[in-house]
């Protein structure tokens, strides 16, 4: 989420990156191996909110190398 905002890209959020709303989810199109592992908080949030496996919660994910992503609102 911080990387997206730093590059001027909009990120949906109603919890300001606290890992509660799941609105910041992004679809990973390539480079999933270049992301930090899913934390328990992210895993549980995705289960509660029915977030598909191909999505990551951007405020709970660190980018370690190149990735390709998309959202429904870009
Ligand atoms: S901004 Fe709410 S879960 Fe990421």
Backbone and ligand atoms as CSV (ligand in chain L), in Angstrom:
chain,resi,resn,atom,element,x,y,z
A,1,UNK,N,N,0.838,-1.190,0.000
A,1,UNK,CA,C,0.000,0.000,0.000
A,1,UNK,C,C,0.881,1.251,0.000
A,2,UNK,N,N,1.903,1.248,0.841
A,2,UNK,CA,C,2.804,2.411,0.874
A,2,UNK,C,C,3.500,2.602,-0.469
A,3,UNK,N,N,3.932,1.504,-1.101
A,3,UNK,CA,C,4.620,1.606,-2.390
A,3,UNK,C,C,3.679,2.162,-3.452
A,4,UNK,N,N,2.438,1.718,-3.451
A,4,UNK,CA,C,1.461,2.213,-4.430
A,4,UNK,C,C,1.212,3.702,-4.231
A,5,UNK,N,N,0.980,4.094,-3.000
A,5,UNK,CA,C,0.712,5.498,-2.712
A,5,UNK,C,C,1.933,6.363,-3.041
A,6,UNK,N,N,3.126,5.828,-2.777
A,6,UNK,CA,C,4.352,6.578,-3.071
A,6,UNK,C,C,4.518,6.821,-4.566
A,7,UNK,N,N,3.930,5.937,-5.372
A,7,UNK,CA,C,3.997,6.088,-6.821
A,7,UNK,C,C,2.762,6.781,-7.389
A,8,UNK,N,N,1.940,7.355,-6.518
A,8,UNK,CA,C,0.801,8.143,-6.957
A,8,UNK,C,C,-0.395,7.334,-7.389
A,9,UNK,N,N,-0.434,6.054,-7.017
A,9,UNK,CA,C,-1.572,5.206,-7.396
A,9,UNK,C,C,-2.592,5.184,-6.260
A,10,UNK,N,N,-3.874,5.279,-6.589
A,10,UNK,CA,C,-4.894,5.254,-5.540
A,10,UNK,C,C,-5.062,3.856,-4.945
A,11,UNK,N,N,-5.312,3.810,-3.651
A,11,UNK,CA,C,-5.563,2.541,-2.963
A,11,UNK,C,C,-6.821,2.719,-2.117
A,12,UNK,N,N,-7.804,1.872,-2.350
A,12,UNK,CA,C,-9.038,1.943,-1.572
A,12,UNK,C,C,-8.749,1.550,-0.125
A,13,UNK,N,N,-9.389,2.234,0.801
A,13,UNK,CA,C,-9.179,1.925,2.216
A,13,UNK,C,C,-10.233,2.628,3.056
A,14,UNK,N,N,-10.714,1.951,4.074
A,14,UNK,CA,C,-11.534,2.636,5.066
A,14,UNK,C,C,-10.973,2.426,6.461
A,15,UNK,N,N,-9.856,1.699,6.561
A,15,UNK,CA,C,-9.247,1.487,7.885
A,15,UNK,C,C,-7.848,2.082,7.960
A,16,UNK,N,N,-7.436,2.776,6.906
A,16,UNK,CA,C,-6.138,3.467,6.886
A,16,UNK,C,C,-4.967,2.513,7.108
A,17,UNK,N,N,-5.053,1.321,6.514
A,17,UNK,CA,C,-3.924,0.393,6.583
A,17,UNK,C,C,-3.822,-0.398,7.865
A,18,UNK,N,N,-4.907,-0.513,8.591
A,18,UNK,CA,C,-4.885,-1.261,9.860
A,18,UNK,C,C,-5.173,-2.747,9.682
A,19,UNK,N,N,-5.445,-3.182,8.445
A,19,UNK,CA,C,-5.708,-4.595,8.215
A,19,UNK,C,C,-7.086,-5.033,8.646
A,20,UNK,N,N,-8.080,-4.149,8.527
A,20,UNK,CA,C,-9.440,-4.446,8.980
A,20,UNK,C,C,-10.437,-4.524,7.818
A,21,UNK,N,N,-10.331,-3.616,6.852
A,21,UNK,CA,C,-11.407,-3.461,5.856
A,21,UNK,C,C,-11.264,-4.359,4.623
A,22,UNK,N,N,-10.081,-4.694,4.237
A,22,UNK,CA,C,-9.734,-5.490,3.044
A,22,UNK,C,C,-9.981,-4.747,1.726
A,23,UNK,N,N,-10.331,-3.474,1.797
A,23,UNK,CA,C,-10.583,-2.715,0.569
A,23,UNK,C,C,-9.317,-2.472,-0.243
A,24,UNK,N,N,-8.168,-2.579,0.371
A,24,UNK,CA,C,-6.902,-2.318,-0.322
A,24,UNK,C,C,-6.413,-3.533,-1.098
A,25,UNK,N,N,-7.229,-4.545,-1.210
A,25,UNK,CA,C,-6.813,-5.772,-1.901
A,25,UNK,C,C,-6.417,-5.488,-3.342
A,26,UNK,N,N,-5.391,-6.191,-3.809
A,26,UNK,CA,C,-4.959,-6.092,-5.202
A,26,UNK,C,C,-4.784,-7.505,-5.750
A,27,UNK,N,N,-5.089,-7.662,-7.021
A,27,UNK,CA,C,-4.917,-8.957,-7.679
A,27,UNK,C,C,-3.472,-9.072,-8.143
A,28,UNK,N,N,-2.831,-10.181,-7.806
A,28,UNK,CA,C,-1.449,-10.418,-8.208
A,28,UNK,C,C,-1.463,-11.138,-9.554
A,29,UNK,N,N,-0.968,-10.463,-10.582
A,29,UNK,CA,C,-0.943,-11.038,-11.924
A,29,UNK,C,C,0.373,-11.747,-12.203
A,30,UNK,N,N,1.451,-11.295,-11.597
A,30,UNK,CA,C,2.768,-11.942,-11.761
A,30,UNK,C,C,3.658,-11.531,-10.601
A,31,UNK,N,N,4.574,-12.417,-10.236
A,31,UNK,CA,C,5.563,-12.088,-9.210
A,31,UNK,C,C,5.116,-12.355,-7.787
A,32,UNK,N,N,4.147,-13.232,-7.591
A,32,UNK,CA,C,3.675,-13.522,-6.227
A,32,UNK,C,C,4.814,-13.974,-5.323
A,33,UNK,N,N,5.834,-14.597,-5.928
A,33,UNK,CA,C,6.976,-15.059,-5.134
A,33,UNK,C,C,7.811,-13.892,-4.611
A,34,UNK,N,N,7.570,-12.711,-5.114
A,34,UNK,CA,C,8.320,-11.527,-4.697
A,34,UNK,C,C,7.608,-10.729,-3.615
A,35,UNK,N,N,6.642,-11.346,-2.966
A,35,UNK,CA,C,5.892,-10.691,-1.890
A,35,UNK,C,C,6.185,-11.374,-0.559
A,36,UNK,N,N,6.055,-10.624,0.509
A,36,UNK,CA,C,6.219,-11.213,1.835
A,36,UNK,C,C,5.142,-12.277,2.048
A,37,UNK,N,N,5.431,-13.278,2.877
A,37,UNK,CA,C,4.426,-14.309,3.151
A,37,UNK,C,C,3.195,-13.705,3.821
A,38,UNK,N,N,2.072,-14.392,3.638
A,38,UNK,CA,C,0.827,-13.952,4.255
A,38,UNK,C,C,0.917,-14.099,5.771
A,39,UNK,N,N,0.635,-13.041,6.484
A,39,UNK,CA,C,0.622,-13.111,7.951
A,39,UNK,C,C,-0.689,-13.747,8.414
A,40,UNK,N,N,-0.747,-14.096,9.684
A,40,UNK,CA,C,-1.983,-14.630,10.256
A,40,UNK,C,C,-3.101,-13.595,10.150
A,41,UNK,N,N,-2.763,-12.329,10.384
A,41,UNK,CA,C,-3.769,-11.266,10.295
A,41,UNK,C,C,-4.345,-11.209,8.884
A,42,UNK,N,N,-3.479,-11.210,7.866
A,42,UNK,CA,C,-3.953,-11.152,6.484
A,42,UNK,C,C,-4.754,-12.406,6.130
A,43,UNK,N,N,-4.256,-13.554,6.519
A,43,UNK,CA,C,-4.946,-14.814,6.226
A,43,UNK,C,C,-6.366,-14.798,6.818
A,44,UNK,N,N,-6.477,-14.419,8.078
A,44,UNK,CA,C,-7.781,-14.414,8.747
A,44,UNK,C,C,-8.714,-13.368,8.138
A,45,UNK,N,N,-8.172,-12.204,7.787
A,45,UNK,CA,C,-8.983,-11.160,7.148
A,45,UNK,C,C,-9.521,-11.648,5.805
A,46,UNK,N,N,-8.680,-12.303,5.004
A,46,UNK,CA,C,-9.126,-12.807,3.705
A,46,UNK,C,C,-10.225,-13.858,3.878
A,47,UNK,N,N,-10.093,-14.692,4.892
A,47,UNK,CA,C,-11.136,-15.692,5.152
A,47,UNK,C,C,-12.457,-15.011,5.528
A,48,UNK,N,N,-12.386,-14.047,6.442
A,48,UNK,CA,C,-13.598,-13.348,6.911
A,48,UNK,C,C,-14.301,-12.609,5.783
A,49,UNK,N,N,-13.516,-12.007,4.877
A,49,UNK,CA,C,-14.069,-11.154,3.825
A,49,UNK,C,C,-14.235,-11.887,2.491
A,50,UNK,N,N,-13.989,-13.195,2.474
A,50,UNK,CA,C,-14.097,-13.981,1.237
A,50,UNK,C,C,-13.231,-13.411,0.111
A,51,UNK,N,N,-12.006,-13.100,0.419
A,51,UNK,CA,C,-11.057,-12.583,-0.575
A,51,UNK,C,C,-10.376,-13.767,-1.244
A,52,UNK,N,N,-10.419,-13.810,-2.563
A,52,UNK,CA,C,-9.851,-14.927,-3.318
A,52,UNK,C,C,-8.342,-15.016,-3.132
A,53,UNK,N,N,-7.807,-16.216,-3.394
A,53,UNK,CA,C,-6.380,-16.486,-3.183
A,53,UNK,C,C,-5.477,-15.608,-4.031
A,54,UNK,N,N,-5.942,-15.203,-5.224
A,54,UNK,CA,C,-5.074,-14.419,-6.115
A,54,UNK,C,C,-4.932,-12.959,-5.677
A,55,UNK,N,N,-5.652,-12.588,-4.632
A,55,UNK,CA,C,-5.554,-11.232,-4.101
A,55,UNK,C,C,-4.657,-11.206,-2.870
A,56,UNK,N,N,-3.983,-10.075,-2.674
A,56,UNK,CA,C,-3.274,-9.819,-1.425
A,56,UNK,C,C,-3.797,-8.520,-0.838
A,57,UNK,N,N,-3.730,-8.451,0.487
A,57,UNK,CA,C,-4.134,-7.243,1.199
A,57,UNK,C,C,-2.913,-6.317,1.195
A,58,UNK,N,N,-2.983,-5.251,0.396
A,58,UNK,CA,C,-1.763,-4.480,0.139
A,58,UNK,C,C,-1.177,-3.833,1.387
A,59,UNK,N,N,-1.991,-3.454,2.347
A,59,UNK,CA,C,-1.436,-2.804,3.543
A,59,UNK,C,C,-0.736,-3.801,4.457
A,60,UNK,N,N,-0.880,-5.081,4.175
A,60,UNK,CA,C,-0.274,-6.114,5.011
A,60,UNK,C,C,0.792,-6.887,4.256
A,61,UNK,N,N,1.196,-6.375,3.087
A,61,UNK,CA,C,2.112,-7.105,2.211
A,61,UNK,C,C,3.299,-6.234,1.847
A,62,UNK,N,N,4.506,-6.788,1.958
A,62,UNK,CA,C,5.710,-6.070,1.535
A,62,UNK,C,C,6.134,-6.565,0.157
A,63,UNK,N,N,6.529,-5.617,-0.697
A,63,UNK,CA,C,7.015,-5.949,-2.036
A,63,UNK,C,C,8.528,-6.093,-1.960
A,64,UNK,N,N,9.033,-7.274,-2.344
A,64,UNK,CA,C,10.462,-7.570,-2.243
A,64,UNK,C,C,11.169,-7.450,-3.584
A,65,UNK,N,N,10.415,-7.523,-4.669
A,65,UNK,CA,C,10.979,-7.405,-6.019
A,65,UNK,C,C,9.818,-7.105,-6.964
A,66,UNK,N,N,10.069,-7.152,-8.265
A,66,UNK,CA,C,9.049,-6.753,-9.240
A,66,UNK,C,C,7.792,-7.625,-9.176
A,67,UNK,N,N,6.641,-6.978,-9.299
A,67,UNK,CA,C,5.363,-7.678,-9.370
A,67,UNK,C,C,4.475,-6.956,-10.386
A,68,UNK,N,N,3.423,-7.634,-10.814
A,68,UNK,CA,C,2.399,-7.029,-11.672
A,68,UNK,C,C,1.068,-7.235,-10.969
A,69,UNK,N,N,0.323,-6.140,-10.787
A,69,UNK,CA,C,-0.934,-6.225,-10.047
A,69,UNK,C,C,-2.032,-5.459,-10.781
A,70,UNK,N,N,-3.257,-5.654,-10.332
A,70,UNK,CA,C,-4.390,-4.886,-10.853
A,70,UNK,C,C,-5.426,-4.780,-9.730
A,71,UNK,N,N,-6.321,-3.828,-9.885
A,71,UNK,CA,C,-7.449,-3.717,-8.969
A,71,UNK,C,C,-8.709,-3.528,-9.802
A,72,UNK,N,N,-9.840,-3.564,-9.161
A,72,UNK,CA,C,-11.089,-3.381,-9.906
A,72,UNK,C,C,-11.360,-1.908,-10.207
A,73,UNK,N,N,-10.642,-1.004,-9.561
A,73,UNK,CA,C,-10.974,0.423,-9.702
A,73,UNK,C,C,-9.926,1.243,-10.428
A,74,UNK,N,N,-8.869,0.601,-10.947
A,74,UNK,CA,C,-7.886,1.360,-11.753
A,74,UNK,C,C,-8.366,1.457,-13.164
L,1,LIG,S1,S,-6.530,-0.587,4.122
L,1,LIG,FE1,FE,-7.974,-1.689,5.261
L,1,LIG,S2,S,-7.241,-3.719,5.181
L,1,LIG,FE2,FE,-5.784,-2.620,4.047
